[in-house]
Structure formats: structure tokens, C-alpha cells
Amino acid sequence: MQVKVRLHNPRRDLEIEGPITIINLLARLDLNREAVLVVRDGELVPGDEALLDDDSIEIRPVISGGSL
């Protein structure tokens, strides 16, 4: 089994061999940690967290906006 990764913008699904840390996963995907949120089971996952086989995560772009 592998870690299931759903990326948004553009939307695509990947499978990555685990275990792998969030930081290493994002580096492999050439994504900036400060520009994305990593979510597992509805909760944010810290960068040093290890993902194991059978984990399923979403990587979402950080969206900011609004007015002061």
C-alpha cells in the first residue's frame, strides 16, 4: 500500500511510497511548505509528521484575502 495524496489546483491524485515526512513529500513534489496546507482526516498535519502506508492526505493551496 502507499500514501494517497490528493492535490488541488490543479486537481490530481498520486500515490507515494511511505513512510515519508510531510517536509520530504513536499520537497519531492516541488511544493513550498508555506504555500500549502496538508490535511489528514480534517486536521492540519505538521511538517515533521511521518506519513505511513494507507494514510490519505490532501494538499491544498493557502488562500488569503479580504480587507482590513
ChimeraX attribute file (.defattr): number of C-alpha atoms within 10 A of each C-alpha:
attribute: neighborCount
match mode: 1-to-1
recipient: residues
	/A:1	11
	/A:2	16
	/A:3	19
	/A:4	20
	/A:5	20
	/A:6	18
	/A:7	17
	/A:8	13
	/A:9	8
	/A:10	9
	/A:11	9
	/A:12	9
	/A:13	11
	/A:14	10
	/A:15	14
	/A:16	16
	/A:17	14
	/A:18	17
	/A:19	16
	/A:20	17
	/A:21	16
	/A:22	18
	/A:23	16
	/A:24	13
	/A:25	20
	/A:26	17
	/A:27	12
	/A:28	10
	/A:29	8
	/A:30	9
	/A:31	14
	/A:32	12
	/A:33	16
	/A:34	8
	/A:35	11
	/A:36	17
	/A:37	18
	/A:38	22
	/A:39	17
	/A:40	14
	/A:41	10
	/A:42	9
	/A:43	10
	/A:44	13
	/A:45	17
	/A:46	13
	/A:47	15
	/A:48	11
	/A:49	12
	/A:50	16
	/A:51	22
	/A:52	17
	/A:53	15
	/A:54	14
	/A:55	16
	/A:56	16
	/A:57	20
	/A:58	20
	/A:59	20
	/A:60	17
	/A:61	18
	/A:62	11
	/A:63	8
	/A:64	5
	/A:65	5
	/A:66	4
	/A:67	3
	/A:68	3
